[in-house]
Structure formats: C-alpha cells, structure tokens
Amino acid sequence: MSDSGAPDGLDLRPLSARSVVLSLLLGTHPPELPARDLVRLVEGFDVGASTVRAALSRMAAAGDLRRTDTGYRLSERLLERQRRQDEALRPHTRAWNGDWETLVITATGRGPAARAELRTGLSALRLAELREGVWLRPANLDRPLPAGLDGVAERLVSRPEAPARELAARLWPLGEWADTARALLARVHRARRPADRLTAFAAVVRHLLADPVLPAELLPADWPGTALRDAYARYQREQSGQVRAHGTRT
C-alpha cells in the first residue's frame, strides 16, 4: 500500500526488491554478502525468496552487483554511491571563518547532457547556484573538489557583501528541508513493520543527501539535521547487528 496522501505530507512508496537489496548493501561495510544471507535478510522485508533471487540475477546482469565466490558485492559504480551516502551521514566539517567556496563555470560549447551532468555533480558537492554559472557555499566542508572541475570552472574564495544568513536562505530551501526532516523523524518513530521502517529510513538517506551542511550560525533555530543523522545511525547499527546475526547462523 502506498503512503501517498499521508497526513504528514510524505509520499513514501514501498521499496522494490531491487531497492531493498541496494539499501542493505549500501549500509553494509564491506558491501558484500553471501547469497543465502542476502536472500534471508531481504525476505524479512516482505519480499519472497523467488522475487529476491530474480532481482539479484537482474541486478548482476545490469552491472549493479558483482558476483563473488560466495555471493554478491556492489559494483564499482555503486561503491561511489556508497561513499557519497557515507559522507552524507557523517559529513566532514571544519570551523567556518566567513569564506565561501565559489566556482565560476568557464567552459563553453557543452551539450545539454554534459551541462546537466555538471549541475548534478555540483549539487552533490553541496554547492548552490547563485545565478547561471556561479556556484557557491560556505567553506566549512573538509573535502576535496574533483580535479576534473579545473577544466570547466575557475575556483575562487569570496566573501559576499550580503548578510551570510540571508544569502544561505536564498540559496537553499532551509525551511522546507527542515519541515520534511521533522516529518521523517515522526514517521520513523512510529513505523513498526520492518518493511515500513526500511522504506522510511531509505527516505531519510535521500533527504540527508540534500542537506547543505551549513555552519550552525547560518541555520534556522532547532535545525533537525543532527537528530535525523542520529536516528539513521541507530538504525544502521541495528541493521548491522541483523547482518552479523545472519552470518553467524550460516
């Protein structure tokens, strides 16, 4: 049954067998499980064993998973997704001194697909677009920018004249993000069935990927980002325990 039209405004649809498999492996370190354990774990989320096995075969054929001697492992492409997810859950920050990372796009003649890919990549780096071709964010993230950006953009450090809190509010929909985060916290606290909890926490991960991770002084009062991360961390520890328990029974 879909959660469309739920009172909290969240539209959380039940996860497919593929999404359940990916959610489990993305949260497992290293992201590899014996086939039998993986089938048993996914069955716990209301997915039949035959459906799981068919999904695993399709995912291996599509390059999402790599077969190993004993089971399945995330492909190299999805290992990068796991890295981004891990960073979203535990972002590396540093004290903010008022500087802003600024990228000015200098490349010309790029096609629509290349421009869309660049925009997606910059958004994933938690940069926001001030105007076309000008991306920035407070310089409080301790992470390198991809070397490939040097060929398409000029990197600068700036200190805008606009008040920093006002600029942040223009660049990111902070109130909307916080409202959704609070609704997700309420949803995960009342979810009881394993499948419902996994669906809710998968939505939590997606939402954390969109958290701008701003300095505390630029955030609205009662920002729920830390509470949402803490809730997922507890769930991840619980799921890791389930994975280890299945391993000991094998």
SVG drawing of the C-alpha trace seen along z (x, -y; Angstrom):
<svg xmlns="http://www.w3.org/2000/svg" viewBox="-4 -44 47 66">
<polyline fill="none" stroke="black" stroke-width="0.4" points="0.0,0.0 1.3,-3.5 1.8,-6.2 0.5,-8.8 -1.7,-11.3 -0.4,-10.6 -1.2,-13.2 2.5,-14.1 2.7,-15.0 5.3,-12.3 4.8,-10.1 6.8,-7.0 6.1,-4.1 7.1,-0.5 10.5,0.4 11.0,2.8 13.1,6.0 16.0,4.2 15.7,1.2 15.7,3.4 18.8,5.2 20.6,1.9 19.6,0.4 21.0,3.4 24.3,3.5 24.8,-0.3 24.6,-0.2 27.0,2.8 30.8,2.4 32.2,4.1 29.2,4.1 29.2,7.8 27.0,10.6 26.7,14.4 23.8,15.1 21.9,17.1 22.2,14.4 21.1,11.7 18.0,13.7 17.1,14.3 17.6,10.7 15.5,9.4 12.8,11.9 12.5,10.1 11.1,7.1 8.1,8.9 9.9,9.9 9.5,13.5 12.7,15.6 12.0,16.2 11.5,12.5 14.8,11.8 16.7,14.3 15.2,12.9 16.1,9.4 19.7,10.4 20.1,12.0 18.8,8.9 21.0,6.6 24.1,8.7 23.2,8.6 22.7,4.8 26.0,4.2 24.6,3.1 26.1,6.1 29.2,8.2 29.1,11.9 31.7,13.2 32.7,16.7 30.1,16.8 27.5,14.1 27.1,10.6 29.0,7.3 28.2,3.7 29.6,2.8 32.4,0.1 29.8,-2.4 27.6,-1.8 30.7,-1.9 30.9,-5.6 27.2,-5.9 28.0,-4.3 30.9,-6.7 28.5,-9.7 25.9,-8.2 28.5,-7.7 29.7,-11.3 26.1,-12.5 25.6,-10.6 28.9,-11.7 30.0,-14.9 33.5,-16.2 33.3,-19.8 35.7,-22.4 35.3,-25.7 33.9,-28.4 35.8,-31.7 33.3,-33.5 34.8,-32.4 32.7,-31.0 33.8,-28.4 32.9,-29.8 33.0,-28.2 32.5,-30.1 31.8,-27.9 34.2,-28.9 33.6,-26.0 31.6,-26.9 30.0,-24.8 29.0,-21.9 25.9,-20.0 22.8,-19.6 23.8,-16.2 27.2,-17.5 25.7,-20.6 23.1,-18.5 25.8,-16.1 27.9,-19.1 24.9,-20.6 24.2,-17.3 27.8,-16.9 28.0,-20.4 24.7,-19.9 26.1,-16.6 29.1,-18.7 26.5,-20.8 27.1,-23.9 24.2,-26.1 23.7,-28.2 23.5,-31.9 23.0,-32.7 23.7,-30.8 27.3,-29.5 28.1,-30.8 28.0,-28.2 29.0,-28.7 28.7,-27.6 30.2,-28.4 33.8,-27.0 33.1,-24.7 33.3,-21.3 36.6,-19.4 36.5,-17.6 38.5,-18.0 36.8,-19.1 37.2,-16.7 40.3,-17.6 38.1,-17.5 36.4,-20.7 39.6,-22.6 38.9,-22.1 35.4,-23.6 35.4,-26.1 37.5,-28.7 37.8,-28.2 37.6,-31.3 37.2,-32.2 34.8,-35.0 33.1,-37.0 29.8,-38.3 28.6,-41.6 25.1,-40.2 24.5,-39.0 25.5,-35.4 22.2,-34.1 20.2,-35.9 22.3,-34.5 22.1,-31.0 18.3,-31.3 18.2,-32.5 20.4,-29.6 18.7,-26.7 15.1,-26.0 16.0,-25.6 12.5,-25.8 11.2,-23.2 14.2,-20.9 13.6,-21.2 9.9,-20.5 10.5,-17.3 13.2,-16.2 10.8,-16.6 8.1,-14.7 10.6,-11.9 11.6,-11.7 8.0,-11.4 7.5,-8.7 10.5,-6.6 9.5,-6.8 6.0,-5.4 7.0,-2.8 6.9,0.7 7.0,3.2 10.5,3.9 9.4,3.0 7.9,-0.3 11.0,-1.2 13.3,-0.4 11.1,-2.5 11.2,-5.4 14.9,-5.2 15.7,-5.0 13.8,-8.3 15.9,-9.6 19.1,-8.8 17.8,-10.5 16.9,-13.6 20.3,-13.8 22.0,-13.8 20.2,-17.1 21.3,-18.6 23.5,-21.6 25.5,-21.0 25.8,-24.7 27.7,-26.3 25.4,-26.4 25.4,-30.2 23.6,-30.2 20.9,-27.7 17.4,-28.3 16.8,-27.6 16.1,-23.9 17.7,-22.6 16.8,-18.9 19.8,-17.7 21.7,-16.2 18.6,-14.5 18.0,-12.9 21.5,-11.7 21.5,-10.2 18.2,-8.4 19.7,-6.8 23.0,-5.9 21.0,-4.0 19.0,-2.2 22.3,-1.4 23.8,0.2 20.6,2.2 20.8,3.4 24.5,4.2 23.6,6.4 21.0,8.2 23.6,8.8 26.1,10.2 23.4,12.4 22.6,13.9 26.3,14.5 26.7,16.4 23.8,18.7 25.1,19.6"/>
</svg>
